Amino acid sequence: MITVAGTVRSPLAADQAFAYLSAFEHTAEWDPGTPVVKKLSEGPVAVGHRYHAEAEFRGKRQTLIYEVNPS
């Protein structure tokens, strides 16, 4: 598993920022390399929840399906 760490300043409280960033469907709003993310499952995130994403690299898009799995 890849781990990335960093620090950014935000006007949001830590819990609000975490809630926003941990909702995968918001990824397209802050990651230019992932211009499309759509929830495929309804309701709160749970094991089995799925997302359609499109990653863009060097002008080409790749479709990806993400599924939440137990750890």
Phi and psi restraints in degrees (range 20) as a CNS / XPLOR table:
assign (resid 1 and name C) (resid 2 and name N)
       (resid 2 and name CA) (resid 2 and name C) 1.0 -89.3 20.0 2
assign (resid 2 and name N) (resid 2 and name CA)
       (resid 2 and name C) (resid 3 and name N) 1.0 135.7 20.0 2
assign (resid 2 and name C) (resid 3 and name N)
       (resid 3 and name CA) (resid 3 and name C) 1.0 -118.5 20.0 2
assign (resid 3 and name N) (resid 3 and name CA)
       (resid 3 and name C) (resid 4 and name N) 1.0 130.4 20.0 2
assign (resid 3 and name C) (resid 4 and name N)
       (resid 4 and name CA) (resid 4 and name C) 1.0 -121.7 20.0 2
assign (resid 4 and name N) (resid 4 and name CA)
       (resid 4 and name C) (resid 5 and name N) 1.0 135.8 20.0 2
assign (resid 4 and name C) (resid 5 and name N)
       (resid 5 and name CA) (resid 5 and name C) 1.0 -131.6 20.0 2
assign (resid 5 and name N) (resid 5 and name CA)
       (resid 5 and name C) (resid 6 and name N) 1.0 149.5 20.0 2
assign (resid 5 and name C) (resid 6 and name N)
       (resid 6 and name CA) (resid 6 and name C) 1.0 -173.6 20.0 2
assign (resid 6 and name N) (resid 6 and name CA)
       (resid 6 and name C) (resid 7 and name N) 1.0 174.9 20.0 2
assign (resid 6 and name C) (resid 7 and name N)
       (resid 7 and name CA) (resid 7 and name C) 1.0 -132.4 20.0 2
assign (resid 7 and name N) (resid 7 and name CA)
       (resid 7 and name C) (resid 8 and name N) 1.0 134.3 20.0 2
assign (resid 7 and name C) (resid 8 and name N)
       (resid 8 and name CA) (resid 8 and name C) 1.0 -135.5 20.0 2
assign (resid 8 and name N) (resid 8 and name CA)
       (resid 8 and name C) (resid 9 and name N) 1.0 153.5 20.0 2
assign (resid 8 and name C) (resid 9 and name N)
       (resid 9 and name CA) (resid 9 and name C) 1.0 -92.0 20.0 2
assign (resid 9 and name N) (resid 9 and name CA)
       (resid 9 and name C) (resid 10 and name N) 1.0 143.5 20.0 2
assign (resid 9 and name C) (resid 10 and name N)
       (resid 10 and name CA) (resid 10 and name C) 1.0 -146.5 20.0 2
assign (resid 10 and name N) (resid 10 and name CA)
       (resid 10 and name C) (resid 11 and name N) 1.0 145.3 20.0 2
assign (resid 10 and name C) (resid 11 and name N)
       (resid 11 and name CA) (resid 11 and name C) 1.0 -75.0 20.0 2
assign (resid 11 and name N) (resid 11 and name CA)
       (resid 11 and name C) (resid 12 and name N) 1.0 -9.1 20.0 2
assign (resid 11 and name C) (resid 12 and name N)
       (resid 12 and name CA) (resid 12 and name C) 1.0 -81.6 20.0 2
assign (resid 12 and name N) (resid 12 and name CA)
       (resid 12 and name C) (resid 13 and name N) 1.0 151.9 20.0 2
assign (resid 12 and name C) (resid 13 and name N)
       (resid 13 and name CA) (resid 13 and name C) 1.0 -67.0 20.0 2
assign (resid 13 and name N) (resid 13 and name CA)
       (resid 13 and name C) (resid 14 and name N) 1.0 155.1 20.0 2
assign (resid 13 and name C) (resid 14 and name N)
       (resid 14 and name CA) (resid 14 and name C) 1.0 -54.9 20.0 2
assign (resid 14 and name N) (resid 14 and name CA)
       (resid 14 and name C) (resid 15 and name N) 1.0 -42.5 20.0 2
assign (resid 14 and name C) (resid 15 and name N)
       (resid 15 and name CA) (resid 15 and name C) 1.0 -67.1 20.0 2
assign (resid 15 and name N) (resid 15 and name CA)
       (resid 15 and name C) (resid 16 and name N) 1.0 -35.2 20.0 2
assign (resid 15 and name C) (resid 16 and name N)
       (resid 16 and name CA) (resid 16 and name C) 1.0 -69.7 20.0 2
assign (resid 16 and name N) (resid 16 and name CA)
       (resid 16 and name C) (resid 17 and name N) 1.0 -42.4 20.0 2
assign (resid 16 and name C) (resid 17 and name N)
       (resid 17 and name CA) (resid 17 and name C) 1.0 -63.0 20.0 2
assign (resid 17 and name N) (resid 17 and name CA)
       (resid 17 and name C) (resid 18 and name N) 1.0 -42.7 20.0 2
assign (resid 17 and name C) (resid 18 and name N)
       (resid 18 and name CA) (resid 18 and name C) 1.0 -62.4 20.0 2
assign (resid 18 and name N) (resid 18 and name CA)
       (resid 18 and name C) (resid 19 and name N) 1.0 -44.1 20.0 2
assign (resid 18 and name C) (resid 19 and name N)
       (resid 19 and name CA) (resid 19 and name C) 1.0 -60.9 20.0 2
assign (resid 19 and name N) (resid 19 and name CA)
       (resid 19 and name C) (resid 20 and name N) 1.0 -41.9 20.0 2
assign (resid 19 and name C) (resid 20 and name N)
       (resid 20 and name CA) (resid 20 and name C) 1.0 -66.2 20.0 2
assign (resid 20 and name N) (resid 20 and name CA)
       (resid 20 and name C) (resid 21 and name N) 1.0 -50.9 20.0 2
assign (resid 20 and name C) (resid 21 and name N)
       (resid 21 and name CA) (resid 21 and name C) 1.0 -69.9 20.0 2
assign (resid 21 and name N) (resid 21 and name CA)
       (resid 21 and name C) (resid 22 and name N) 1.0 -28.6 20.0 2
assign (resid 21 and name C) (resid 22 and name N)
       (resid 22 and name CA) (resid 22 and name C) 1.0 -81.9 20.0 2
assign (resid 22 and name N) (resid 22 and name CA)
       (resid 22 and name C) (resid 23 and name N) 1.0 -10.1 20.0 2
assign (resid 22 and name C) (resid 23 and name N)
       (resid 23 and name CA) (resid 23 and name C) 1.0 -85.0 20.0 2
assign (resid 23 and name N) (resid 23 and name CA)
       (resid 23 and name C) (resid 24 and name N) 1.0 101.3 20.0 2
assign (resid 23 and name C) (resid 24 and name N)
       (resid 24 and name CA) (resid 24 and name C) 1.0 -55.8 20.0 2
assign (resid 24 and name N) (resid 24 and name CA)
       (resid 24 and name C) (resid 25 and name N) 1.0 -28.7 20.0 2
assign (resid 24 and name C) (resid 25 and name N)
       (resid 25 and name CA) (resid 25 and name C) 1.0 -65.7 20.0 2
assign (resid 25 and name N) (resid 25 and name CA)
       (resid 25 and name C) (resid 26 and name N) 1.0 -13.4 20.0 2
assign (resid 25 and name C) (resid 26 and name N)
       (resid 26 and name CA) (resid 26 and name C) 1.0 -86.3 20.0 2
assign (resid 26 and name N) (resid 26 and name CA)
       (resid 26 and name C) (resid 27 and name N) 1.0 -6.2 20.0 2
assign (resid 26 and name C) (resid 27 and name N)
       (resid 27 and name CA) (resid 27 and name C) 1.0 -53.1 20.0 2
assign (resid 27 and name N) (resid 27 and name CA)
       (resid 27 and name C) (resid 28 and name N) 1.0 -42.0 20.0 2
assign (resid 27 and name C) (resid 28 and name N)
       (resid 28 and name CA) (resid 28 and name C) 1.0 -61.8 20.0 2
assign (resid 28 and name N) (resid 28 and name CA)
       (resid 28 and name C) (resid 29 and name N) 1.0 -21.5 20.0 2
assign (resid 28 and name C) (resid 29 and name N)
       (resid 29 and name CA) (resid 29 and name C) 1.0 -76.6 20.0 2
assign (resid 29 and name N) (resid 29 and name CA)
       (resid 29 and name C) (resid 30 and name N) 1.0 -23.2 20.0 2
assign (resid 29 and name C) (resid 30 and name N)
       (resid 30 and name CA) (resid 30 and name C) 1.0 -126.9 20.0 2
assign (resid 30 and name N) (resid 30 and name CA)
       (resid 30 and name C) (resid 31 and name N) 1.0 -6.3 20.0 2
assign (resid 30 and name C) (resid 31 and name N)
       (resid 31 and name CA) (resid 31 and name C) 1.0 -118.6 20.0 2
assign (resid 31 and name N) (resid 31 and name CA)
       (resid 31 and name C) (resid 32 and name N) 1.0 102.8 20.0 2
assign (resid 31 and name C) (resid 32 and name N)
       (resid 32 and name CA) (resid 32 and name C) 1.0 -64.1 20.0 2
assign (resid 32 and name N) (resid 32 and name CA)
       (resid 32 and name C) (resid 33 and name N) 1.0 -17.8 20.0 2
assign (resid 32 and name C) (resid 33 and name N)
       (resid 33 and name CA) (resid 33 and name C) 1.0 -81.4 20.0 2
assign (resid 33 and name N) (resid 33 and name CA)
       (resid 33 and name C) (resid 34 and name N) 1.0 -6.1 20.0 2
assign (resid 33 and name C) (resid 34 and name N)
       (resid 34 and name CA) (resid 34 and name C) 1.0 -130.7 20.0 2
assign (resid 34 and name N) (resid 34 and name CA)
       (resid 34 and name C) (resid 35 and name N) 1.0 78.6 20.0 2
assign (resid 34 and name C) (resid 35 and name N)
       (resid 35 and name CA) (resid 35 and name C) 1.0 -73.7 20.0 2
assign (resid 35 and name N) (resid 35 and name CA)
       (resid 35 and name C) (resid 36 and name N) 1.0 -14.0 20.0 2
assign (resid 35 and name C) (resid 36 and name N)
       (resid 36 and name CA) (resid 36 and name C) 1.0 -133.6 20.0 2
assign (resid 36 and name N) (resid 36 and name CA)
       (resid 36 and name C) (resid 37 and name N) 1.0 126.7 20.0 2
assign (resid 36 and name C) (resid 37 and name N)
       (resid 37 and name CA) (resid 37 and name C) 1.0 -143.6 20.0 2
assign (resid 37 and name N) (resid 37 and name CA)
       (resid 37 and name C) (resid 38 and name N) 1.0 124.4 20.0 2
assign (resid 37 and name C) (resid 38 and name N)
       (resid 38 and name CA) (resid 38 and name C) 1.0 -130.3 20.0 2
assign (resid 38 and name N) (resid 38 and name CA)
       (resid 38 and name C) (resid 39 and name N) 1.0 137.5 20.0 2
assign (resid 38 and name C) (resid 39 and name N)
       (resid 39 and name CA) (resid 39 and name C) 1.0 -72.9 20.0 2
assign (resid 39 and name N) (resid 39 and name CA)
       (resid 39 and name C) (resid 40 and name N) 1.0 133.5 20.0 2
assign (resid 39 and name C) (resid 40 and name N)
       (resid 40 and name CA) (resid 40 and name C) 1.0 -102.0 20.0 2
assign (resid 40 and name N) (resid 40 and name CA)
       (resid 40 and name C) (resid 41 and name N) 1.0 -13.9 20.0 2
assign (resid 40 and name C) (resid 41 and name N)
       (resid 41 and name CA) (resid 41 and name C) 1.0 -117.5 20.0 2
assign (resid 41 and name N) (resid 41 and name CA)
       (resid 41 and name C) (resid 42 and name N) 1.0 148.0 20.0 2
assign (resid 41 and name C) (resid 42 and name N)
       (resid 42 and name CA) (resid 42 and name C) 1.0 -93.7 20.0 2
assign (resid 42 and name N) (resid 42 and name CA)
       (resid 42 and name C) (resid 43 and name N) 1.0 161.6 20.0 2
assign (resid 42 and name C) (resid 43 and name N)
       (resid 43 and name CA) (resid 43 and name C) 1.0 87.9 20.0 2
assign (resid 43 and name N) (resid 43 and name CA)
       (resid 43 and name C) (resid 44 and name N) 1.0 -178.7 20.0 2
assign (resid 43 and name C) (resid 44 and name N)
       (resid 44 and name CA) (resid 44 and name C) 1.0 -67.0 20.0 2
assign (resid 44 and name N) (resid 44 and name CA)
       (resid 44 and name C) (resid 45 and name N) 1.0 153.5 20.0 2
assign (resid 44 and name C) (resid 45 and name N)
       (resid 45 and name CA) (resid 45 and name C) 1.0 -61.5 20.0 2
assign (resid 45 and name N) (resid 45 and name CA)
       (resid 45 and name C) (resid 46 and name N) 1.0 132.7 20.0 2
assign (resid 45 and name C) (resid 46 and name N)
       (resid 46 and name CA) (resid 46 and name C) 1.0 -152.5 20.0 2
assign (resid 46 and name N) (resid 46 and name CA)
       (resid 46 and name C) (resid 47 and name N) 1.0 169.7 20.0 2
assign (resid 46 and name C) (resid 47 and name N)
       (resid 47 and name CA) (resid 47 and name C) 1.0 -54.8 20.0 2
assign (resid 47 and name N) (resid 47 and name CA)
       (resid 47 and name C) (resid 48 and name N) 1.0 132.6 20.0 2
assign (resid 47 and name C) (resid 48 and name N)
       (resid 48 and name CA) (resid 48 and name C) 1.0 95.4 20.0 2
assign (resid 48 and name N) (resid 48 and name CA)
       (resid 48 and name C) (resid 49 and name N) 1.0 -13.8 20.0 2
assign (resid 48 and name C) (resid 49 and name N)
       (resid 49 and name CA) (resid 49 and name C) 1.0 -61.9 20.0 2
assign (resid 49 and name N) (resid 49 and name CA)
       (resid 49 and name C) (resid 50 and name N) 1.0 138.5 20.0 2
assign (resid 49 and name C) (resid 50 and name N)
       (resid 50 and name CA) (resid 50 and name C) 1.0 -125.2 20.0 2
assign (resid 50 and name N) (resid 50 and name CA)
       (resid 50 and name C) (resid 51 and name N) 1.0 151.7 20.0 2
assign (resid 50 and name C) (resid 51 and name N)
       (resid 51 and name CA) (resid 51 and name C) 1.0 -134.7 20.0 2
assign (resid 51 and name N) (resid 51 and name CA)
       (resid 51 and name C) (resid 52 and name N) 1.0 144.5 20.0 2
assign (resid 51 and name C) (resid 52 and name N)
       (resid 52 and name CA) (resid 52 and name C) 1.0 -100.2 20.0 2
assign (resid 52 and name N) (resid 52 and name CA)
       (resid 52 and name C) (resid 53 and name N) 1.0 128.4 20.0 2
assign (resid 52 and name C) (resid 53 and name N)
       (resid 53 and name CA) (resid 53 and name C) 1.0 -132.2 20.0 2
assign (resid 53 and name N) (resid 53 and name CA)
       (resid 53 and name C) (resid 54 and name N) 1.0 154.4 20.0 2
assign (resid 53 and name C) (resid 54 and name N)
       (resid 54 and name CA) (resid 54 and name C) 1.0 -126.5 20.0 2
assign (resid 54 and name N) (resid 54 and name CA)
       (resid 54 and name C) (resid 55 and name N) 1.0 116.9 20.0 2
assign (resid 54 and name C) (resid 55 and name N)
       (resid 55 and name CA) (resid 55 and name C) 1.0 -95.3 20.0 2
assign (resid 55 and name N) (resid 55 and name CA)
       (resid 55 and name C) (resid 56 and name N) 1.0 140.9 20.0 2
assign (resid 55 and name C) (resid 56 and name N)
       (resid 56 and name CA) (resid 56 and name C) 1.0 -118.7 20.0 2
assign (resid 56 and name N) (resid 56 and name CA)
       (resid 56 and name C) (resid 57 and name N) 1.0 128.9 20.0 2
assign (resid 56 and name C) (resid 57 and name N)
       (resid 57 and name CA) (resid 57 and name C) 1.0 -145.1 20.0 2
assign (resid 57 and name N) (resid 57 and name CA)
       (resid 57 and name C) (resid 58 and name N) 1.0 123.4 20.0 2
assign (resid 57 and name C) (resid 58 and name N)
       (resid 58 and name CA) (resid 58 and name C) 1.0 54.0 20.0 2
assign (resid 58 and name N) (resid 58 and name CA)
       (resid 58 and name C) (resid 59 and name N) 1.0 40.9 20.0 2
assign (resid 58 and name C) (resid 59 and name N)
       (resid 59 and name CA) (resid 59 and name C) 1.0 80.5 20.0 2
assign (resid 59 and name N) (resid 59 and name CA)
       (resid 59 and name C) (resid 60 and name N) 1.0 1.8 20.0 2
assign (resid 59 and name C) (resid 60 and name N)
       (resid 60 and name CA) (resid 60 and name C) 1.0 -115.0 20.0 2
assign (resid 60 and name N) (resid 60 and name CA)
       (resid 60 and name C) (resid 61 and name N) 1.0 143.4 20.0 2
assign (resid 60 and name C) (resid 61 and name N)
       (resid 61 and name CA) (resid 61 and name C) 1.0 -106.1 20.0 2
assign (resid 61 and name N) (resid 61 and name CA)
       (resid 61 and name C) (resid 62 and name N) 1.0 141.1 20.0 2
assign (resid 61 and name C) (resid 62 and name N)
       (resid 62 and name CA) (resid 62 and name C) 1.0 -123.4 20.0 2
assign (resid 62 and name N) (resid 62 and name CA)
       (resid 62 and name C) (resid 63 and name N) 1.0 126.7 20.0 2
assign (resid 62 and name C) (resid 63 and name N)
       (resid 63 and name CA) (resid 63 and name C) 1.0 -81.3 20.0 2
assign (resid 63 and name N) (resid 63 and name CA)
       (resid 63 and name C) (resid 64 and name N) 1.0 134.4 20.0 2
assign (resid 63 and name C) (resid 64 and name N)
       (resid 64 and name CA) (resid 64 and name C) 1.0 -130.4 20.0 2
assign (resid 64 and name N) (resid 64 and name CA)
       (resid 64 and name C) (resid 65 and name N) 1.0 141.9 20.0 2
assign (resid 64 and name C) (resid 65 and name N)
       (resid 65 and name CA) (resid 65 and name C) 1.0 -114.0 20.0 2
assign (resid 65 and name N) (resid 65 and name CA)
       (resid 65 and name C) (resid 66 and name N) 1.0 122.0 20.0 2
assign (resid 65 and name C) (resid 66 and name N)
       (resid 66 and name CA) (resid 66 and name C) 1.0 -103.0 20.0 2
assign (resid 66 and name N) (resid 66 and name CA)
       (resid 66 and name C) (resid 67 and name N) 1.0 140.7 20.0 2
assign (resid 66 and name C) (resid 67 and name N)
       (resid 67 and name CA) (resid 67 and name C) 1.0 -132.6 20.0 2
assign (resid 67 and name N) (resid 67 and name CA)
       (resid 67 and name C) (resid 68 and name N) 1.0 134.2 20.0 2
assign (resid 67 and name C) (resid 68 and name N)
       (resid 68 and name CA) (resid 68 and name C) 1.0 -76.7 20.0 2
assign (resid 68 and name N) (resid 68 and name CA)
       (resid 68 and name C) (resid 69 and name N) 1.0 123.0 20.0 2
assign (resid 68 and name C) (resid 69 and name N)
       (resid 69 and name CA) (resid 69 and name C) 1.0 -117.5 20.0 2
assign (resid 69 and name N) (resid 69 and name CA)
       (resid 69 and name C) (resid 70 and name N) 1.0 154.1 20.0 2
assign (resid 69 and name C) (resid 70 and name N)
       (resid 70 and name CA) (resid 70 and name C) 1.0 -68.3 20.0 2
assign (resid 70 and name N) (resid 70 and name CA)
       (resid 70 and name C) (resid 71 and name N) 1.0 148.5 20.0 2
